[in-house]
Amino acid sequence: MKKKISIVSSAYNEEANIQELYERVKAQMNLLADKYDYEQIVLDNASTDGTLQELKRIAKQDPRFKVIVNARNFGHIRSPYYGILQCEGDGVIYMASDLQDPPELIPQLIARWEEGYKVVLAQKNKSREPGLFFALRRFYYWLLNLVNDSGAALLSNCTGFGLYDQCVVQQLRKMDEPYPYLRGLVCELGYSRALVPFEQPVRKRGFTKNNFYTLYDNAMIGFTNHSKVPLRLAAMGGFVLGIISLALAFVYLILKLLFWDKFPMGTAPILLSVLFFSSVQLFFIGIIGEYVGAILTQVLKRPLVIEKERINF
């Protein structure tokens, strides 16, 4: 009996890329047709262009091509994760629908999986994106690993593109995460994993859906899910700054008493001190707010996705 591979993507306004994504995935799986059956699942995240029409057209021609239509845009984190949880294949491959995750890596991912690895992640060691962006990403992963206190080493330059054994997917279902950081979760689970290096190509068509907010959102999820260090730094920093401010106030009082006329009570040092300590307090409050927001997301337990329609299931 052939093993089944589920290949899942989430799409938002990717009308120009869907047909090529389908063809390239199909071409790779046809090369492995003697050993594997497959299904390709694409979640439409309430696209406003012709993406859904493209998906339905392909699904009508190929029963192995399946579509989940979301009731609204559930975002770049919840929708892909939900798609992974819907897969029943022995191995589940997640890739972005913008073709920056090359389908040509599918045979390599499967080959490493067959060696016994439960998680096989594609790692972009090189990228054709602007050098500054790639350098910032590398710095983020370095910083995240520096403060990581979860006990699990987090992998750099892995976006979630890769293959997950069905036993991993089943474990993810049990965890019932409402706002998951997938690349961190699979590291924390501790399953054996392998890396497949690749060079990320530039986007050929359409526009990236990532912006400052989505990138910041991803970054903060990584920190709040895998490190309490920022909270502890805020607590220790507040304690140290409190002692310093108290000491300065005491020194200023002594100097004023000893040199009443020669040490005028100017407003400039007071104003500067107030502004400095206020800005530090706001920074620390922002850190605490990120953790409170993460806790709120967990407590609300809202569903990952609400489906509007399924096709070919």
BAFI-3210 file (N, C-alpha, C; in Angstrom, 3 decimals, decimal comma, padded with zeros to 6 digits):
// residues 313
n [1|2|3|4|5|6|7|8|9|10|11|12|13|14|15|16|17|18|19|20|21|22|23|24|25|26|27|28|29|30|31|32|33|34|35|36|37|38|39|40|41|42|43|44|45|46|47|48|49|50|51|52|53|54|55|56|57|58|59|60|61|62|63|64|65|66|67|68|69|70|71|72|73|74|75|76|77|78|79|80|81|82|83|84|85|86|87|88|89|90|91|92|93|94|95|96|97|98|99|100|101|102|103|104|105|106|107|108|109|110|111|112|113|114|115|116|117|118|119|120|121|122|123|124|125|126|127|128|129|130|131|132|133|134|135|136|137|138|139|140|141|142|143|144|145|146|147|148|149|150|151|152|153|154|155|156|157|158|159|160|161|162|163|164|165|166|167|168|169|170|171|172|173|174|175|176|177|178|179|180|181|182|183|184|185|186|187|188|189|190|191|192|193|194|195|196|197|198|199|200|201|202|203|204|205|206|207|208|209|210|211|212|213|214|215|216|217|218|219|220|221|222|223|224|225|226|227|228|229|230|231|232|233|234|235|236|237|238|239|240|241|242|243|244|245|246|247|248|249|250|251|252|253|254|255|256|257|258|259|260|261|262|263|264|265|266|267|268|269|270|271|272|273|274|275|276|277|278|279|280|281|282|283|284|285|286|287|288|289|290|291|292|293|294|295|296|297|298|299|300|301|302|303|304|305|306|307|308|309|310|311|312|313]
n.u [000,852|000,563|002,182|000,695|000,949|000,307|-000,051|-000,015|-001,191|-001,649|-003,566|-003,763|-005,008|-003,526|-003,841|-002,327|-000,402|-001,391|-002,005|000,569|001,716|000,164|000,820|003,597|003,805|002,358|003,989|006,293|005,264|004,371|006,757|007,253|005,279|005,175|005,602|004,160|000,989|-000,953|-002,347|-003,382|-003,889|-005,388|-005,927|-008,173|-007,894|-010,096|-009,769|-009,597|-009,307|-009,147|-008,494|-009,985|-011,696|-009,830|-008,884|-011,197|-011,589|-009,346|-009,755|-012,042|-011,068|-009,185|-009,424|-007,704|-006,917|-007,717|-009,872|-010,245|-012,388|-012,148|-014,174|-013,563|-010,672|-008,325|-005,741|-002,075|-000,946|-002,790|-004,374|-002,591|-001,664|-004,033|-004,686|-002,679|-003,458|-005,712|-004,901|-004,540|-002,573|000,257|002,629|002,989|003,269|004,034|003,850|004,411|002,143|003,129|005,217|007,775|008,661|010,144|008,556|010,122|011,713|010,364|010,872|013,346|012,635|010,893|012,642|014,441|012,633|011,936|014,212|013,792|013,356|011,123|010,414|011,118|012,697|012,834|015,541|016,417|019,312|020,342|019,134|017,317|016,223|016,445|019,643|019,746|017,286|017,540|019,732|018,650|016,750|018,411|019,663|017,460|016,780|019,129|019,039|016,655|017,303|019,268|017,926|016,186|014,580|013,259|014,247|014,496|016,325|015,979|015,461|017,261|016,298|014,198|010,995|008,756|008,157|008,238|008,313|006,100|005,669|002,800|002,381|003,418|001,653|-000,676|000,006|000,164|-002,513|-003,556|-002,469|-003,844|-003,450|-004,302|-003,072|-000,546|003,063|004,536|007,123|008,548|007,096|007,432|010,069|010,093|008,627|010,384|010,818|012,747|014,659|015,460|017,363|016,918|018,751|018,240|018,027|016,202|013,985|013,155|009,986|007,906|005,463|002,723|002,209|003,979|002,452|003,374|004,044|005,204|003,716|002,856|005,322|006,380|004,472|004,897|007,506|007,176|005,542|007,310|009,096|007,402|006,385|008,565|010,363|010,976|012,710|012,698|010,666|011,831|014,104|012,908|011,805|014,132|015,546|013,827|014,009|016,759|016,954|015,206|016,610|018,822|017,585|016,572|018,953|020,182|018,343|018,684|021,399|021,212|019,575|021,248|023,361|021,981|021,217|023,694|024,884|023,165|022,708|024,556|023,844|021,555|018,032|017,353|015,183|015,849|017,506|015,629|013,504|014,741|015,369|012,803|011,707|013,464|013,183|010,454|010,229|011,644|010,019|007,669|008,622|009,134|006,562|005,390|006,648|005,603|002,943|002,908|003,193|000,898|-001,009|-000,484|-001,251|-003,972|-004,857|-004,526|-006,333|-008,840|-009,401|-010,356|-011,579|-009,278|-009,872|-012,838|-014,756|-016,059|-016,642|-015,998|-014,150|-013,925|-013,422]
n.v [-001,195|002,200|005,001|008,015|011,403|014,548|017,773|021,039|024,399|027,885|030,539|033,913|036,201|035,193|034,731|034,756|032,861|030,354|028,375|027,681|026,757|024,467|022,939|022,550|021,179|018,884|017,865|017,110|015,176|013,302|012,201|010,577|008,740|005,967|005,170|006,768|008,109|011,139|014,225|017,551|020,387|023,512|026,421|029,003|032,228|034,068|035,583|038,537|038,755|036,859|034,384|032,313|031,471|030,395|028,285|026,681|026,015|024,397|022,368|021,205|019,846|018,070|015,632|015,202|017,605|019,781|022,076|024,462|026,872|029,775|031,534|034,152|036,344|034,828|035,282|035,126|033,264|031,596|030,368|028,749|026,907|025,706|024,418|022,449|020,828|019,641|017,667|014,276|012,649|010,339|011,686|015,188|018,013|021,350|024,349|027,664|029,534|031,302|030,544|030,937|029,036|026,423|023,928|021,934|020,909|018,898|016,037|015,771|016,396|014,290|012,137|012,467|012,194|009,513|008,396|008,259|010,518|012,563|015,173|017,308|020,052|022,786|024,866|028,118|028,989|030,817|033,726|035,525|037,895|041,400|042,160|043,416|042,773|039,992|039,860|041,070|039,162|037,003|038,118|038,354|035,623|034,850|036,463|035,532|032,859|033,423|034,423|032,414|030,268|027,902|025,387|024,010|023,996|026,450|026,588|028,346|030,520|028,985|028,700|027,212|025,797|022,585|019,027|017,104|014,387|012,264|011,585|013,763|015,763|014,809|015,181|017,955|018,551|017,732|019,614|021,950|024,725|028,144|030,269|029,670|029,227|027,789|026,856|026,962|025,293|022,673|022,267|022,285|019,989|017,920|015,867|013,813|015,516|016,847|018,877|020,603|022,397|025,404|027,865|030,732|031,839|034,903|036,529|035,973|036,834|038,976|040,479|040,631|039,574|040,137|042,597|045,338|044,990|042,241|040,922|041,848|040,773|037,998|037,873|038,657|036,625|034,510|035,309|035,578|033,004|031,399|032,408|033,816|035,681|038,492|039,528|039,148|040,680|043,165|043,333|043,191|045,350|047,479|047,363|047,963|050,503|051,855|051,879|053,400|055,866|056,564|056,814|058,939|060,954|061,174|061,957|064,410|065,794|065,972|067,516|069,855|070,651|071,098|072,993|075,313|077,837|077,772|075,651|075,561|074,856|073,636|073,276|071,761|069,343|067,875|067,600|066,163|063,791|062,847|062,431|060,457|058,245|057,832|057,036|054,641|053,184|053,018|051,428|049,013|048,462|048,005|045,576|043,888|044,118|042,733|040,080|039,839|040,139|037,810|035,892|036,520|035,798|033,035|032,406|033,179|031,283|031,158|029,793|028,448|028,731|029,449|027,625|028,153|026,690|023,460|021,681|018,835|017,087]
n.w [000,000|-000,867|000,642|001,829|000,944|002,166|000,948|001,816|001,630|002,331|001,014|000,031|-002,042|-004,310|-007,001|-009,394|-008,950|-008,309|-010,311|-011,289|-008,925|-008,471|-010,768|-010,490|-008,058|-008,719|-010,768|-009,343|-007,594|-009,419|-010,210|-008,116|-008,100|-008,101|-005,520|-003,788|-002,927|-003,172|-001,901|-002,517|-000,698|-000,460|001,331|001,053|002,051|002,291|-000,121|-002,176|-004,848|-007,874|-006,819|-005,527|-007,571|-009,334|-007,780|-007,538|-010,197|-010,787|-008,912|-009,924|-012,085|-011,066|-008,733|-006,633|-005,790|-003,333|-001,632|000,918|001,993|003,722|006,126|006,578|006,431|008,223|008,869|008,737|010,380|011,731|009,699|007,948|009,887|010,737|008,360|008,234|010,367|009,306|007,617|006,616|005,688|005,640|005,725|006,085|004,186|004,427|002,597|001,373|-000,702|-002,510|-004,063|-003,179|-001,532|-002,802|-004,724|-005,794|-003,846|-002,631|-003,146|-001,760|000,856|001,440|001,144|003,305|005,370|005,066|006,011|008,647|010,137|011,942|011,631|009,022|008,030|005,780|005,290|004,788|003,742|002,052|000,377|-002,071|-001,449|-000,445|000,978|003,503|004,746|005,010|006,702|008,986|009,670|010,343|012,575|014,270|014,766|016,048|018,340|019,484|020,104|021,917|024,168|024,653|026,833|026,937|026,843|024,511|021,560|019,154|015,645|013,155|010,455|009,460|008,253|008,606|006,379|005,278|006,089|008,015|010,084|010,491|013,152|014,486|013,691|014,900|017,563|017,610|017,234|019,687|021,364|020,902|020,238|020,152|018,840|017,249|017,207|014,931|014,017|016,355|018,062|016,991|017,521|020,307|020,863|020,461|018,624|016,362|013,945|010,703|008,428|005,361|003,281|001,336|-001,310|-001,147|-003,575|-005,376|-005,220|-007,954|-008,997|-008,121|-004,837|-001,755|001,293|003,696|006,114|008,170|010,525|010,478|010,465|012,873|014,595|014,268|015,271|017,973|018,924|018,887|020,931|023,241|023,474|023,944|025,772|028,959|029,595|028,684|030,380|032,899|032,648|032,465|035,034|036,662|035,584|036,224|038,996|039,425|038,216|039,876|042,301|041,499|040,861|043,373|044,803|043,417|043,953|046,695|046,864|045,527|047,311|049,604|048,567|048,048|050,626|051,789|050,156|049,785|048,531|046,461|044,910|042,840|042,430|039,643|036,763|034,539|035,026|036,495|034,688|032,618|033,967|034,639|032,079|031,081|032,889|032,614|029,926|030,008|031,727|030,183|028,109|029,458|030,351|027,880|027,163|029,159|028,396|025,945|026,798|028,382|026,372|024,917|026,787|026,989|024,427|024,583|026,610|025,617|023,652|020,976|017,861|015,425|012,695|010,857|008,715|005,440|003,204|001,715|-000,725|-002,735|-000,651]
ca.u [000,000|001,361|002,032|000,025|001,555|-000,586|000,687|-000,989|-000,777|-002,676|-003,448|-004,543|-004,739|-002,426|-004,437|-001,320|000,553|-002,044|-001,856|001,954|001,899|-000,462|001,576|004,918|003,595|001,949|005,153|007,171|004,620|004,343|008,060|007,247|003,968|005,260|005,696|003,322|-000,213|-000,889|-003,425|-002,923|-004,931|-005,127|-006,933|-008,346|-008,084|-011,010|-009,106|-010,454|-009,092|-009,713|-007,851|-010,965|-012,154|-008,748|-008,875|-012,350|-011,370|-008,398|-010,396|-013,010|-010,320|-008,341|-010,012|-006,677|-006,727|-008,810|-009,938|-010,997|-012,676|-012,349|-015,284|-012,925|-009,221|-007,917|-004,360|-000,949|-000,500|-003,843|-004,851|-001,696|-001,629|-005,295|-004,579|-001,851|-004,243|-006,754|-004,282|-004,545|-001,512|001,321|003,518|002,305|004,200|003,495|004,629|003,688|001,550|003,720|006,305|009,086|009,026|010,160|008,030|011,166|012,340|009,506|011,562|014,370|011,949|010,385|013,792|014,930|011,567|012,047|015,364|013,336|013,115|009,701|010,279|012,148|012,460|013,642|016,245|016,919|020,654|020,544|017,882|017,473|015,627|017,490|020,570|019,432|016,200|018,056|020,590|017,771|016,168|019,456|019,838|016,297|016,917|020,225|018,556|015,645|018,002|020,036|017,059|015,316|014,753|012,282|014,940|014,593|017,055|015,156|016,213|017,325|015,950|013,158|009,730|007,655|008,194|008,870|007,470|005,801|005,053|001,443|002,411|003,651|000,393|-001,595|000,407|-000,230|-003,963|-003,800|-002,026|-004,957|-002,920|-005,145|-002,256|000,699|004,342|004,772|008,540|008,996|006,403|008,009|011,352|009,802|008,110|011,543|010,928|013,966|014,438|016,540|017,294|017,215|019,082|017,846|018,094|014,845|013,904|012,332|008,601|007,791|004,192|001,964|002,882|004,062|001,426|004,059|004,344|005,854|002,897|002,880|006,652|006,474|003,602|005,626|008,660|006,736|005,057|008,495|009,624|006,481|006,173|009,772|011,294|010,520|013,841|012,325|009,936|012,765|014,948|012,099|011,710|015,441|015,868|013,033|014,569|018,037|016,700|014,583|017,683|019,610|016,812|016,523|020,291|020,378|017,507|019,315|022,601|020,771|019,081|022,412|024,058|021,149|021,288|025,038|025,226|021,814|022,740|025,420|023,297|020,156|017,074|016,985|014,150|016,387|017,817|014,398|012,758|015,454|015,213|011,424|011,547|014,226|012,555|009,130|010,395|012,029|008,817|006,774|009,216|008,893|005,119|005,142|007,059|004,581|001,722|003,003|002,917|-000,522|-001,752|-000,338|-002,093|-005,361|-005,129|-004,665|-007,524|-010,064|-009,611|-011,161|-011,178|-008,255|-010,516|-014,221|-014,840|-017,264|-016,917|-014,950|-014,285|-013,219|-013,150]
ca.v [000,000|003,419|006,034|009,208|012,681|015,712|019,019|022,060|025,807|028,892|031,550|035,148|036,993|034,568|034,293|034,588|031,801|029,088|027,390|027,201|025,964|023,165|022,203|022,169|020,129|017,688|017,338|016,439|013,966|012,311|011,520|009,632|008,090|004,527|004,906|007,627|008,815|012,462|015,187|018,925|021,174|024,951|027,187|030,374|033,065|035,154|036,423|039,530|038,711|035,662|033,173|031,260|030,945|029,541|027,068|025,862|025,510|023,284|021,294|020,545|019,004|017,099|015,319|015,216|019,014|020,073|023,495|024,906|028,302|030,374|032,487|035,476|036,251|034,494|035,674|034,378|032,266|030,627|029,625|027,642|025,910|024,966|023,534|021,294|019,962|018,954|016,671|012,897|011,888|009,814|012,826|016,441|019,040|022,705|025,305|028,884|029,491|032,340|029,885|031,184|027,719|025,672|022,558|021,003|020,324|017,835|014,731|015,777|016,344|012,930|011,231|012,579|011,618|008,057|007,983|008,094|011,806|012,899|016,558|017,698|021,465|023,469|025,982|029,009|029,494|031,957|034,307|036,591|039,124|042,374|041,693|043,963|041,982|038,680|040,082|041,318|037,872|036,238|038,737|037,990|034,240|034,814|037,059|034,642|031,735|033,928|034,581|031,251|029,466|026,816|024,100|023,454|024,866|026,864|026,561|029,620|030,601|028,013|029,423|026,260|024,999|021,309|017,831|016,687|013,073|012,319|011,540|015,141|016,468|014,374|015,842|019,355|018,613|017,606|020,828|022,898|026,079|029,091|031,199|028,901|029,557|026,417|026,489|026,765|024,147|021,399|022,121|021,960|018,630|017,052|014,794|013,852|016,405|017,040|020,139|020,598|023,786|025,870|029,303|031,227|032,701|036,102|036,366|036,296|037,513|039,428|041,262|039,956|039,962|040,513|044,004|045,513|044,438|040,779|040,493|042,120|039,805|036,736|037,995|038,698|035,291|033,725|035,687|035,297|031,563|030,618|033,052|034,742|036,579|039,912|039,902|039,203|041,856|044,330|043,371|043,536|046,706|048,391|047,369|048,674|051,924|052,407|052,138|054,524|057,107|056,881|057,268|060,268|061,889|061,367|062,765|065,772|066,402|066,283|068,648|071,050|071,069|071,576|074,152|075,806|078,944|077,458|074,498|075,952|073,807|073,853|072,382|070,923|067,966|067,201|067,261|065,087|062,570|062,383|061,907|059,214|057,156|057,580|056,268|053,278|052,542|052,695|050,286|047,819|048,194|047,398|044,169|043,192|044,087|041,650|038,820|039,852|039,871|036,391|035,161|036,764|034,972|031,646|032,264|033,336|030,006|031,283|028,789|028,858|029,107|029,041|027,285|028,512|025,664|022,499|021,142|017,567|016,288]
ca.w [000,000|-000,973|001,651|001,322|001,293|002,098|000,695|002,185|001,526|002,568|-000,043|000,075|-003,254|-005,062|-008,267|-010,435|-008,605|-007,972|-011,381|-011,307|-007,710|-008,736|-011,780|-009,988|-007,063|-009,445|-011,479|-008,387|-007,071|-010,505|-010,195|-006,992|-008,156|-007,862|-004,086|-002,952|-003,350|-002,558|-002,015|-002,343|-000,045|-000,402|002,062|000,582|003,235|001,915|-001,121|-002,817|-006,296|-008,482|-006,290|-005,266|-008,859|-009,822|-006,962|-007,901|-011,550|-010,715|-008,148|-010,802|-013,014|-010,372|-007,424|-005,584|-005,412|-002,406|-001,260|002,095|001,871|005,040|006,202|006,482|006,483|009,584|009,115|008,203|011,350|012,064|008,536|007,577|010,959|010,644|007,206|008,612|011,248|008,535|006,740|007,111|005,045|006,509|005,851|005,750|003,741|004,339|001,823|001,026|-002,040|-003,369|-004,805|-002,581|-001,023|-004,073|-004,704|-006,221|-002,662|-002,100|-003,075|-000,718|002,147|001,622|001,299|004,690|006,204|004,967|006,813|010,022|010,805|012,061|011,168|008,060|007,761|004,781|005,917|003,739|004,044|001,174|-000,095|-003,059|-000,937|-000,117|001,996|004,816|005,328|005,391|007,869|010,126|010,059|011,029|013,889|015,090|015,226|017,012|019,583|020,050|020,714|023,046|025,344|024,740|028,040|026,875|026,893|023,157|020,635|018,033|014,400|012,448|009,028|009,095|008,299|008,714|005,160|005,566|006,167|009,383|010,180|011,015|014,617|014,919|013,476|015,947|018,796|017,480|017,463|021,127|022,048|020,768|020,332|019,422|018,047|017,383|016,579|014,483|013,967|017,725|018,634|016,557|018,222|021,696|020,970|020,622|017,625|015,549|012,818|009,742|007,697|003,925|002,930|000,004|-001,562|-001,380|-004,759|-005,256|-005,665|-009,380|-009,293|-006,968|-003,801|-000,469|002,262|004,925|006,345|009,467|011,604|010,469|010,873|014,308|015,248|014,290|016,156|019,361|019,294|019,187|022,238|024,341|023,591|024,233|026,694|029,998|029,850|028,626|031,598|034,024|032,433|032,838|036,497|037,228|035,156|037,037|040,349|039,383|037,950|041,075|043,257|040,980|041,001|044,796|045,178|042,838|044,701|048,009|046,635|045,184|048,549|050,439|047,955|048,220|052,025|052,095|049,325|049,486|047,582|045,322|044,176|042,554|042,060|038,253|036,213|033,468|035,447|036,911|033,489|031,930|034,756|034,491|030,720|030,947|033,636|032,039|028,699|030,398|032,275|029,072|027,407|030,266|030,313|026,570|027,247|029,951|027,585|024,958|027,492|028,756|025,143|024,595|027,743|026,600|023,254|025,027|027,455|024,816|022,977|019,770|016,868|014,471|011,431|010,591|007,292|004,682|002,192|001,384|-002,077|-003,035|000,542]
c.u [000,892|001,127|001,402|000,724|000,503|000,272|-000,294|-000,374|-001,955|-002,474|-004,338|-004,103|-003,497|-002,922|-003,376|-000,390|-000,068|-001,826|-000,431|002,253|001,355|000,379|002,916|004,820|003,247|003,135|006,079|006,554|004,479|005,658|008,107|005,991|004,023|005,273|004,655|002,066|-000,159|-002,209|-002,813|-004,092|-004,506|-006,276|-006,991|-008,739|-008,909|-010,351|-010,099|-010,227|-009,704|-009,124|-008,844|-011,475|-011,101|-008,727|-010,024|-012,190|-010,433|-009,024|-011,399|-012,325|-009,580|-008,891|-008,991|-006,394|-007,941|-008,720|-010,759|-011,156|-012,971|-013,475|-014,792|-011,419|-008,793|-006,426|-003,324|-000,441|-001,560|-004,245|-003,900|-001,675|-002,897|-005,258|-003,771|-002,659|-005,321|-006,207|-004,242|-003,440|-000,493|002,388|002,804|003,361|003,476|004,431|003,763|003,194|002,160|004,915|007,692|009,563|008,995|009,580|009,067|011,917|011,550|010,218|012,621|013,743|011,471|011,531|014,328|013,909|011,668|013,271|015,006|013,085|011,624|009,405|011,440|011,836|013,394|014,242|016,849|018,243|021,008|019,183|018,185|016,732|016,750|018,335|020,255|018,345|016,706|018,935|019,747|017,125|017,189|019,684|018,682|016,434|018,042|019,761|017,546|016,293|018,800|019,185|016,139|015,607|013,757|012,927|015,101|015,311|016,174|016,017|016,141|016,903|015,028|011,806|008,525|007,540|008,941|007,848|007,335|005,118|003,675|001,414|002,666|002,358|-000,627|-001,267|000,025|-001,732|-004,275|-003,454|-003,059|-004,502|-003,791|-004,369|-000,823|001,891|004,914|006,235|009,125|008,372|007,075|009,379|011,118|009,314|009,237|011,662|012,239|013,707|015,693|016,305|017,657|017,499|018,614|018,033|016,705|014,819|013,085|010,918|008,487|006,554|003,506|002,829|002,885|002,985|002,050|004,284|004,966|005,049|002,982|004,236|006,857|005,649|004,302|006,769|008,240|006,187|006,233|009,026|008,685|006,262|007,391|010,744|010,563|011,612|013,447|011,559|010,885|013,718|014,199|012,006|013,036|015,844|015,111|013,577|015,868|017,824|016,035|015,623|018,508|018,878|016,730|017,870|020,553|019,578|018,142|020,560|022,219|020,285|020,241|023,143|023,285|021,222|022,648|025,377|023,926|021,823|023,534|024,884|021,825|019,305|016,580|015,940|014,711|016,726|016,592|013,616|013,411|015,291|013,819|011,202|012,256|013,517|011,153|009,238|010,781|010,823|007,855|007,302|008,934|007,407|004,730|005,511|006,016|003,287|001,740|002,682|001,456|-001,385|-001,671|-001,206|-003,565|-005,750|-005,344|-005,976|-008,811|-010,421|-010,553|-010,693|-010,136|-008,887|-011,975|-014,335|-016,165|-017,657|-015,715|-015,224|-013,374|-012,832|-014,133]
c.v [001,250|004,333|007,265|010,460|013,773|016,965|020,167|023,453|026,685|030,014|032,750|036,015|036,490|034,020|033,963|033,408|030,422|028,017|026,821|026,364|024,560|022,336|021,721|021,101|018,817|017,048|016,583|015,147|012,897|011,542|010,436|008,765|006,595|004,178|005,660|008,076|010,187|013,205|016,572|019,747|022,637|025,621|028,589|031,243|034,312|036,127|037,360|039,596|037,424|034,361|032,036|030,657|030,015|028,213|026,132|025,259|024,292|022,103|020,525|019,568|017,872|016,833|015,283|016,633|019,452|021,516|023,659|026,415|028,848|031,410|033,927|035,255|036,022|034,679|034,674|033,300|031,182|029,771|028,498|026,525|025,052|023,981|022,289|020,313|019,187|017,800|015,303|012,056|011,373|010,878|014,078|017,490|020,382|023,563|026,522|028,803|030,506|031,851|030,256|029,983|026,773|024,265|021,516|020,376|019,144|016,484|014,673|015,698|014,924|011,953|011,279|012,009|010,104|007,526|007,843|009,382|012,126|014,321|016,847|019,128|021,984|024,709|026,867|029,638|030,700|032,469|035,403|037,861|040,116|041,936|042,182|043,152|040,632|038,801|040,318|040,028|037,033|036,791|038,364|036,577|034,103|035,338|036,144|033,449|032,172|033,994|033,384|030,453|028,310|025,445|023,439|024,455|025,181|026,992|027,912|029,460|029,479|028,702|028,515|025,385|023,705|020,195|017,410|015,322|013,188|012,260|012,927|015,948|016,090|015,032|017,316|019,513|018,571|018,892|021,941|024,344|027,058|030,067|030,678|029,539|028,212|026,012|026,295|025,543|022,833|021,181|021,703|020,528|017,602|015,902|014,935|014,678|016,531|018,348|019,921|022,044|024,142|027,372|029,788|032,153|033,954|035,784|036,829|037,114|037,925|040,165|040,480|040,462|040,308|042,019|044,125|044,856|042,914|040,243|040,711|041,103|038,462|036,771|037,944|037,355|034,401|034,026|035,272|033,801|030,817|031,286|033,942|035,753|038,054|040,384|040,069|040,375|043,130|044,471|043,803|044,959|047,743|048,507|048,187|050,166|052,602|052,767|053,351|055,843|057,541|057,428|058,676|061,325|062,204|062,238|064,214|066,508|066,832|067,510|069,945|071,570|071,666|072,867|074,809|076,892|078,623|076,305|074,764|074,754|074,070|072,857|071,417|069,509|067,188|066,723|066,098|063,757|061,979|061,762|060,565|058,054|056,843|056,731|054,821|052,524|052,134|051,495|048,994|047,459|047,554|045,930|043,363|043,062|042,989|040,301|038,733|039,554|038,416|035,532|035,308|035,903|033,512|031,437|032,324|032,063|030,131|030,267|029,338|029,440|028,680|028,811|027,750|027,392|024,729|021,912|019,922|016,772|015,112]
c.w [000,000|000,230|001,014|001,846|001,129|001,944|000,863|002,086|001,899|001,564|000,247|-001,104|-004,002|-006,402|-009,312|-010,181|-008,442|-009,041|-011,403|-010,072|-007,924|-009,697|-011,253|-008,904|-007,749|-010,162|-010,532|-007,863|-008,149|-010,581|-009,117|-006,982|-007,881|-006,372|-003,253|-003,679|-002,688|-002,708|-001,831|-001,822|-000,023|000,337|001,480|001,763|002,902|000,942|-001,784|-004,335|-006,844|-007,988|-006,111|-006,564|-009,471|-009,071|-007,343|-009,288|-011,536|-009,987|-008,996|-011,747|-012,313|-008,979|-006,286|-005,085|-004,590|-001,913|000,014|001,981|003,268|005,001|006,127|006,475|007,935|009,822|008,668|009,147|011,550|010,868|008,110|008,621|010,940|009,479|007,509|009,449|010,502|007,699|007,399|006,495|006,045|006,748|005,374|005,397|003,712|003,499|001,514|-000,411|-002,990|-004,170|-004,298|-001,778|-002,219|-003,943|-005,106|-005,047|-002,098|-002,063|-001,984|000,676|002,440|001,860|002,734|005,673|006,223|005,717|008,292|010,774|010,801|011,595|010,230|007,641|006,678|005,423|004,834|004,170|003,195|000,733|-001,096|-002,665|-000,630|001,072|003,388|005,507|005,812|006,631|009,122|010,616|010,837|012,439|014,814|015,640|016,249|018,369|020,271|020,731|021,929|024,306|025,553|026,007|028,095|026,991|025,548|022,262|019,433|016,783|013,695|010,992|008,565|009,281|008,546|007,491|005,456|005,635|007,621|009,349|010,824|012,540|015,202|014,803|014,548|017,283|018,777|017,704|018,957|021,873|021,959|020,971|019,541|018,541|018,057|016,679|016,134|014,554|015,358|018,365|018,263|017,196|019,669|021,860|021,056|019,644|016,844|014,296|011,962|009,010|006,233|003,526|001,527|-000,090|-001,920|-002,594|-004,478|-005,714|-007,110|-009,694|-007,999|-005,962|-002,504|000,477|003,611|004,968|007,731|010,580|011,637|010,899|012,371|015,099|015,377|015,282|017,622|019,829|019,663|020,582|023,377|024,549|024,116|025,188|027,690|030,329|029,740|029,857|032,779|033,882|032,815|034,349|037,117|036,849|035,960|038,449|040,401|039,171|039,142|042,125|042,815|041,180|042,463|045,276|044,657|043,592|046,059|047,887|046,351|046,426|049,451|049,907|048,148|049,652|052,372|051,360|048,834|048,415|046,322|044,459|043,872|042,124|040,644|037,769|035,172|033,935|035,882|035,685|032,739|032,656|034,589|033,117|030,550|031,634|033,114|030,778|028,999|030,939|031,171|028,279|028,163|030,295|028,977|026,546|028,014|029,159|026,545|025,600|027,926|027,535|024,742|025,513|027,367|025,400|023,649|025,788|026,639|024,068|021,774|018,741|015,907|013,219|011,470|009,087|006,684|003,730|002,078|000,003|-002,227|-001,785|000,622]
res [m|k|k|k|i|s|i|v|s|s|a|y|n|e|e|a|n|i|q|e|l|y|e|r|v|k|a|q|m|n|l|l|a|d|k|y|d|y|e|q|i|v|l|d|n|a|s|t|d|g|t|l|q|e|l|k|r|i|a|k|q|d|p|r|f|k|v|i|v|n|a|r|n|f|g|h|i|r|s|p|y|y|g|i|l|q|c|e|g|d|g|v|i|y|m|a|s|d|l|q|d|p|p|e|l|i|p|q|l|i|a|r|w|e|e|g|y|k|v|v|l|a|q|k|n|k|s|r|e|p|g|l|f|f|a|l|r|r|f|y|y|w|l|l|n|l|v|n|d|s|g|a|a|l|l|s|n|c|t|g|f|g|l|y|d|q|c|v|v|q|q|l|r|k|m|d|e|p|y|p|y|l|r|g|l|v|c|e|l|g|y|s|r|a|l|v|p|f|e|q|p|v|r|k|r|g|f|t|k|n|n|f|y|t|l|y|d|n|a|m|i|g|f|t|n|h|s|k|v|p|l|r|l|a|a|m|g|g|f|v|l|g|i|i|s|l|a|l|a|f|v|y|l|i|l|k|l|l|f|w|d|k|f|p|m|g|t|a|p|i|l|l|s|v|l|f|f|s|s|v|q|l|f|f|i|g|i|i|g|e|y|v|g|a|i|l|t|q|v|l|k|r|p|l|v|i|e|k|e|r|i|n|f]
***
